[in-house]
């Protein structure tokens, strides 16, 4: 099964969304519960994009 990496826009969206959620939560414009929920979602997006670009075990065997 060939896996393709996620687009770079997902990586940027995760970073910017997390930072914006943290700023809005810290300033009090959104509640702590909504801020935590948004930051959690954007962190999952960021981690999914990082995991999709890391090589798998099969890729390591091809380099040897």
N, C-alpha and C positions, 0 to 999 in steps of 0.2 A: 504494500500500500504506500503510495507516494504522498508525502505530506508537503504542502506548500506553506511557506511562512505567511503570517498575517501581514496586511499592508502597514506601512510605516505610519499611516494616519491613525491607526489604533494605538500605537505606541505614544504618539504625541497627545492624542485625546485622553489617554489614561493619566499622563503627567499633568497636563493643563487642568483637567477636570478635578484631579485630586487637590492640586494647589488652590484652585478657585473655591472648592468646597471647604477647604481648611480656612481660607481667609474669610469667607462668608460666615462660617460657624464661629470663628474667633471674634468677629466684629459684632455678632449677635443678630445678623439679618435673618438667619435661619436657625431653627432650634438645634440643640445638640443631637437629638435623636435622628433628625433628618440629615444633619451634617455627617454624622457617623455612617448612616446608610449610604449616602452619596459617596463618601470617601471609600467605603468598603467596595462599592461597585466599581469605582474607577481604579482601585488597587487591583481588583480581579482582572479588569481589562488590561492593565499594565503587565501583570504577571503572565497572563495568557500570551501576550505578544512577546515577552521575553522567552517563555518556554517554547514558542513556535520557531524561534530563530536559533535555539541551541541545537547542536548536532546530536543525533541519537547514537546508540551503541553500534548500529550497523554502519553509520558513517565513520566511526572511529576505526573499524576494522578495514575500511577501504583505504585509509591513510597509511596503514602499515605495509 
